[in-house]
Amino acid sequence: MELDIQCEEMSPSRWAELLTTMKSCKTIRLDDCNLSSSNCEDLSSIINTNPSLTELKLNNNELGDEGVEYLCKGLLTPSCSLQKLWLQNCNLTSASCETLRSVLSAQPSLTELHVGDNRLGTAGVKVLCQGMMNPSCKLQKLQLEYCELTADIVEALNTALQSKPTLKELSLSNNTLGDTAVKQLCRGLVEASCNLELLHLENCGITSDSCMEISAVLRSKSSLMDLSVGDNKIGDSGLALLCQGLMHPSCKIQKLWLWDCDLTSASCKDLSRLISTKETLTEISLIDNNLRDSGMEMLCQALKDPKSKLQELWVRECGLTTACCKAVSSALSTNKHLKVLHIGENKLGDAGVELLCEGLMHPNCNIQSLWLGNCDLTAGSCATLATVMATKQCLTELDLSYNPLEDEGIRKICEALKKPSCNVQQLILYDILWSSEVDDELRALEESKPEVKIIS
């Protein structure tokens, strides 16, 4: 049994009602429910008396250190079988880490700990690392984003990693680490016996100076499938170093996020080689990099290679124009694997989208999710988009936000949605002006086709 409630104010009567339900739940999710430490006392009792409970998610609640202390009393009981604990943005400080250390040391069932968005600080996480080093700790996933960590945390993390072969996922994004600390961390990861599958280092103050060490992790950890170094100024030179590791035969990367990394079209030669030859790679995010049309054309050539197995391509806000759309269309008509294309916030215009639709209509194209928000589209391209919607049954999600489509364009899109052959289930239309009459038509459409969700 599963209890999944979000964004609900808990009255005493409602809470009492839910407590009865929780006694037999395997999963409890109560994000954004205005819970406090007093609720944690009840939850501790649930943890103690419900041995089937394996997942507890309490993100975005004001639990505080006192609340976590209550929870940990339940977590430390022999009957507890909890595996996943989510406490993101719960107003915790380093004081909570001593209590959580005890749980890590004594509770082998706990495999996931998510404590991001809390002011744990370097001192607090050092205490958590002591708990990780206990032989009883079997932690597999550790999320420490936005925890106010500094470079001083790396020595403790590396020591913990050496003793933790079970660890598969480590997220340290949005902490002020810097190149020296990231280099040290990567050297520790190369030496550690853990089989890391996910490493997230977004917004950690990384430059090209760290990329050789990250590349070494890619070469040495064939288990690593998900790497995110977005929002770091690695530049084209850093990308070239990363690609040395990414192109290594032992690297089995599947998901690669490089958003806002100061990349230009100069990086696209290396990226194209990666896309066309690394058959494990299924998702790449290049959002907010200055790739330009010339860079996009190189990527599209790689997508046409039979060895490319890319399923998701994110190139939002990359300085693209109508000029690259013929190449994108050609790639769409050739690549059978691509399912998600985020190409919004580029000046494609109606003429560019008309070209894209030619590729979308090709029998080889299997696009499921297409994002065209803020692409300078008008009602002029909506007839062709409507044809795609009514024809391509694989297309289930379409984003046309921030485009001046007006009543004329929205009506054409609505007509396509009404057709039985249209399989679009989510239509995103943020910040588009239309009349009250069109608004009534959209609401009526949602009522007649409840499987369709229109987000505006």
C-alpha positions in Angstrom: 0.0 0.0 0.0 1.2 3.5 -0.9 0.4 6.9 0.6 1.3 9.8 -1.7 0.1 13.3 -0.7 1.7 16.6 -1.7 1.0 20.2 -0.8 -1.8 19.6 1.7 -2.2 21.4 5.0 -2.6 18.9 7.8 -5.5 19.5 10.2 -5.4 17.4 13.4 -8.4 15.3 12.3 -6.8 14.7 8.8 -3.5 13.7 10.4 -5.2 11.3 12.8 -7.0 9.7 9.8 -3.7 9.4 7.9 -1.9 7.8 10.8 -4.3 4.9 10.7 -3.6 4.4 7.0 0.2 4.7 7.5 0.2 1.6 9.8 0.1 -0.7 6.8 1.8 1.4 4.1 5.0 0.3 2.3 5.6 3.8 1.0 4.8 7.2 2.7 5.3 10.4 0.7 4.3 13.7 2.4 6.2 16.4 0.6 5.1 20.1 1.2 2.5 19.2 3.9 3.5 21.8 6.5 4.7 19.1 8.9 6.7 19.9 12.0 8.6 18.1 14.7 5.4 17.1 16.5 4.4 15.1 13.4 7.7 13.3 13.5 7.0 11.9 16.9 4.0 10.1 15.4 6.0 9.1 12.4 8.6 7.6 14.6 5.9 5.3 16.1 4.8 4.3 12.6 8.4 3.4 11.7 8.7 1.4 14.8 5.4 -0.6 14.4 5.2 -0.9 10.6 8.0 -3.3 9.5 6.7 -3.2 5.9 7.6 0.5 5.5 10.5 0.9 3.1 10.3 4.5 1.8 9.7 7.7 3.7 9.6 11.0 1.8 9.2 14.2 3.8 10.8 16.9 1.6 10.0 20.6 2.1 8.6 20.4 5.6 9.8 22.4 8.6 10.9 19.3 10.6 14.1 20.8 12.1 16.7 19.0 14.0 14.2 18.1 16.7 12.0 16.4 14.2 14.8 14.3 12.8 15.8 13.3 16.4 12.2 11.9 16.8 12.4 10.1 13.4 15.7 8.5 14.2 14.4 6.9 17.4 12.1 4.9 15.2 14.8 4.3 12.6 17.1 2.8 15.3 14.5 0.2 16.4 15.2 -3.5 15.4 11.9 -3.8 13.6 12.7 -0.9 11.2 13.2 -1.9 7.6 13.3 1.5 6.0 15.4 1.6 2.8 14.8 5.1 1.4 14.8 8.4 3.4 14.1 11.8 1.9 14.6 14.9 4.0 15.4 17.6 1.4 14.8 21.2 2.5 13.6 20.3 6.0 15.5 23.1 7.9 18.2 20.7 9.2 21.6 21.8 10.5 24.8 20.0 11.4 23.1 19.1 14.7 21.0 16.5 12.8 24.1 14.8 11.4 25.1 13.1 14.7 21.6 11.5 14.9 21.7 10.4 11.3 25.3 9.0 11.8 23.8 6.7 14.4 21.2 5.5 11.9 23.9 4.9 9.2 26.0 3.0 11.6 23.3 0.8 13.0 20.7 0.3 10.2 21.9 -1.9 7.3 18.5 -1.7 5.5 19.0 2.0 4.7 20.3 2.3 1.2 19.2 5.8 0.2 19.7 9.1 2.0 18.6 12.4 0.5 19.4 15.4 2.7 20.0 18.1 0.1 18.9 21.7 0.6 19.8 21.7 4.3 22.5 23.8 6.0 24.5 20.7 7.1 27.8 22.3 6.3 31.2 20.6 6.0 31.3 19.8 9.7 27.9 18.1 9.6 28.7 16.0 6.6 32.0 14.9 8.1 30.0 13.3 10.9 27.8 11.6 8.3 30.9 10.2 6.7 31.9 8.6 10.0 28.5 6.7 9.9 29.2 5.6 6.3 32.4 4.1 7.4 30.7 1.7 9.7 30.7 -1.9 8.3 27.0 -2.1 8.9 26.3 0.8 6.6 25.1 -0.4 3.2 24.3 3.0 1.6 23.9 3.0 -2.1 22.7 6.6 -2.8 23.8 9.8 -1.1 22.4 13.2 -2.1 24.1 16.3 -0.7 23.1 19.1 -3.0 22.9 22.6 -1.6 24.4 21.6 1.8 26.9 24.5 2.1 29.9 22.2 1.6 33.4 23.5 0.9 36.6 21.9 -0.3 37.4 20.7 3.2 34.7 17.9 2.9 36.6 15.9 0.3 39.1 14.1 2.5 36.3 12.8 4.7 34.3 11.8 1.6 37.2 10.0 0.1 37.9 8.1 3.3 34.2 7.0 3.4 34.3 6.0 -0.3 37.3 3.7 0.3 35.2 1.7 2.7 31.9 1.7 0.9 31.8 -0.6 -2.2 28.0 -0.5 -2.1 27.8 3.2 -3.1 26.3 3.7 -6.6 25.1 7.3 -6.6 26.8 10.5 -5.3 25.3 14.0 -5.8 27.3 17.0 -4.7 25.8 19.6 -7.0 25.5 23.3 -5.9 28.3 23.2 -3.3 31.4 25.5 -3.5 34.0 22.8 -4.1 36.3 24.2 -6.7 38.9 22.5 -9.0 41.4 21.4 -6.3 38.7 19.6 -4.3 37.1 18.0 -7.4 40.5 16.7 -8.5 41.0 15.2 -5.1 37.5 13.7 -5.1 38.1 12.1 -8.5 41.4 10.6 -7.5 39.6 9.1 -4.5 36.8 7.7 -6.8 39.4 6.1 -9.1 41.0 4.3 -6.2 37.8 3.5 -4.4 36.2 0.0 -4.8 32.7 1.5 -5.2 30.9 0.8 -8.5 29.6 4.3 -9.0 26.7 4.7 -11.5 25.8 8.3 -11.0 28.0 11.4 -10.3 26.5 14.8 -10.2 28.8 17.9 -9.8 26.6 20.7 -11.2 27.6 24.3 -10.2 30.6 23.2 -8.2 33.1 25.8 -9.4 34.7 23.4 -12.0 36.8 24.7 -14.9 38.7 22.8 -17.6 41.4 22.3 -14.9 39.4 19.5 -13.3 38.4 17.7 -16.5 41.4 15.4 -16.9 40.6 13.9 -13.4 36.9 13.6 -14.3 37.9 11.9 -17.5 40.0 9.4 -15.5 36.9 8.5 -13.5 35.0 7.9 -16.8 37.8 5.6 -17.9 38.2 3.7 -14.7 34.6 3.3 -13.7 32.8 1.3 -16.4 29.8 1.3 -14.0 29.4 5.1 -14.4 26.3 5.7 -16.6 25.1 9.2 -15.5 27.4 12.2 -15.3 26.2 15.8 -14.8 28.7 18.7 -14.8 26.2 21.4 -15.9 26.6 25.0 -14.8 30.4 24.8 -14.7 32.7 26.8 -16.9 34.6 24.0 -18.4 34.7 25.4 -22.0 35.7 23.8 -25.2 39.1 22.8 -23.8 37.5 21.0 -20.9 35.0 19.2 -23.1 37.9 17.9 -25.2 39.5 16.4 -22.1 36.2 14.9 -20.9 35.7 13.3 -24.3 39.0 11.4 -23.9 37.4 9.5 -21.1 33.9 9.4 -22.7 35.4 7.8 -25.8 37.4 5.2 -23.9 36.1 1.7 -24.7 35.5 1.0 -21.0 33.2 4.0 -20.6 29.6 3.0 -20.7 28.0 6.5 -20.3 24.2 6.7 -20.9 23.3 10.2 -19.6 25.5 13.2 -20.0 24.4 16.7 -18.9 26.6 19.6 -20.1 24.2 22.5 -19.8 25.6 26.0 -19.5 29.2 24.9 -19.7 30.5 27.7 -22.0 30.7 25.4 -25.0 30.7 26.7 -28.6 30.4 25.1 -32.0 34.1 24.2 -31.6 33.0 21.5 -29.1 30.5 20.0 -31.6 33.2 18.0 -33.5 34.0 16.1 -30.4 30.4 15.8 -29.3 29.4 14.5 -32.8 32.1 11.8 -32.6 30.7 10.9 -29.2 27.1 10.7 -30.4 27.9 8.7 -33.5 30.2 6.1 -31.9 29.2 5.8 -28.2 26.3 3.4 -28.6 25.5 3.4 -24.8 24.8 7.2 -24.9 21.0 7.7 -24.8 20.6 11.3 -23.4 22.6 14.5 -23.7 21.8 18.0 -22.5 23.6 20.9 -24.1 21.1 23.6 -23.0 22.4 27.2 -22.8 25.6 26.7 -24.8 26.5 28.8 -27.8 26.5 26.0 -30.4 25.0 28.0 -33.2 23.7 26.6 -36.5 27.1 25.3 -37.6 27.4 23.3 -34.4 23.9 21.9 -34.6 24.5 20.8 -38.1 27.5 18.7 -37.0 25.4 17.1 -34.2 22.6 16.3 -36.8 25.2 14.6 -39.0 26.1 12.4 -36.1 22.5 11.6 -35.3 22.2 10.1 -38.9 25.0 7.6 -38.2 23.5 4.1 -37.8 25.6 3.6 -34.6 23.9 6.5 -32.8 21.4 5.3 -30.2 20.6 8.8 -28.8 17.1 9.0 -27.4 17.0 12.5 -25.9 18.6 15.7 -27.2 18.3 18.9 -25.2 19.5 22.0 -27.2 17.3 24.7 -25.7 18.8 28.2 -25.9 21.7 27.3 -28.1 21.7 30.2 -30.5 19.9 28.2 -33.3 18.0 29.7 -36.2 16.0 28.6 -39.2 19.3 27.9 -40.9 19.9 24.6 -39.0 16.3 23.3 -39.4 16.9 21.5 -42.6 19.7 19.5 -41.0 17.5 18.8 -37.9 14.7 17.6 -40.2 17.0 15.3 -42.1 18.2 13.8 -38.7 14.6 13.3 -37.6 13.8 11.4 -40.8 16.8 9.2 -40.4 17.2 8.5 -36.6 14.7 5.9 -35.4 15.9 6.1 -31.8 15.3 9.8 -30.9 12.3 10.2 -28.7 12.8 13.6 -27.0 13.8 16.8 -28.6 14.0 20.0 -26.6 14.8 22.8 -29.1 13.0 25.7 -27.5 14.3 29.2 -26.9 15.9 29.3 -30.3 14.8 31.6 -33.2 13.5 28.9 -35.5 10.5 30.8 -36.7 7.6 29.5 -38.7 9.8 28.6 -41.7 12.1 26.6 -39.4 9.3 24.6 -37.8 7.8 23.9 -41.2 11.1 22.3 -42.1 11.2 20.3 -38.8 7.7 19.0 -39.5 8.9 17.4 -42.7 11.3 15.3 -40.7 8.7 14.7 -38.0 6.2 13.3 -40.6 8.8 10.8 -41.9 7.9 7.1 -41.0 11.4 6.7 -39.4 10.7 9.5 -36.9 9.5 8.2 -33.5 9.5 11.5 -31.5 7.4 11.4 -28.4 8.2 14.7 -26.7 8.8 17.9 -28.7 9.5 21.3 -27.0 9.2 24.4 -29.1 8.7 27.0 -26.5 9.8 30.6 -27.3 10.8 29.8 -30.9 9.2 32.9 -32.6 6.3 30.8 -33.9 3.0 32.3 -35.0 -0.4 30.9 -36.1 1.3 30.5 -39.5 3.0 27.2 -38.5 0.1 25.8 -36.5 -1.7 24.1 -39.5 1.4 22.1 -40.2 2.0 21.3 -36.5 -1.7 20.2 -36.3 -1.1 17.8 -39.1 1.9 16.3 -37.3 -0.2 16.0 -34.1 -3.1 14.2 -35.9 -0.8 11.9 -37.9 2.1 10.9 -35.6 0.6 8.7 -32.9 4.0 8.4 -31.2 3.8 12.2 -30.2 2.5 12.4 -26.7 3.9 15.7 -25.4 4.1 19.1 -27.1 5.3 22.4 -25.7 4.4 25.6 -27.6 4.8 28.1 -24.7 5.8 31.7 -25.1 4.9 31.9 -28.8 2.3 34.5 -30.1 0.0 31.9 -31.6 -3.2 33.8 -30.7 -6.7 32.5 -31.2 -6.1 31.4 -34.8 -3.2 29.2 -33.9 -4.7 27.7 -30.7 -7.9 26.8 -32.6 -5.9 24.9 -35.2 -4.1 23.0 -32.4 -7.4 22.3 -30.7 -8.9 20.9 -33.9 -6.0 18.4 -34.1 -6.4 17.4 -30.4 -10.1 16.6 -31.1 -9.2 14.0 -33.7 -9.2 10.3 -32.6 -5.9 9.8 -34.4 -4.2 12.4 -32.1 -2.4 10.9 -29.2 -1.0 14.0 -27.5 -1.6 13.7 -23.8 0.2 16.8 -22.6 0.0 20.2 -24.3 2.0 23.0 -22.7 0.9 26.5 -23.5 2.4 28.9 -20.9 2.1 32.6 -21.5 0.1 32.6 -24.7 -2.8 35.1 -24.9 -6.2 33.9 -26.2 -9.8 35.1 -25.9 -12.3 33.9 -23.3 -14.1 32.0 -26.2 -10.9 30.0 -26.9 -10.5 29.4 -23.2 -14.0 27.9 -23.1 -13.1 25.7 -26.1 -9.9 24.4 -24.3 -11.8 23.6 -21.1 -14.5 21.8 -23.1 -11.8 19.8 -24.9 -10.3 18.7 -21.6 -13.7 17.6 -20.4 -14.4 15.6 -23.6 -10.9 14.1 -23.6 -9.9 13.6 -19.9 -6.7 11.8 -21.0 -5.4 15.2 -22.4 -3.7 17.6 -20.0 -3.5 21.2 -21.1 -1.0 23.2 -19.0 -1.2 27.0 -19.2 
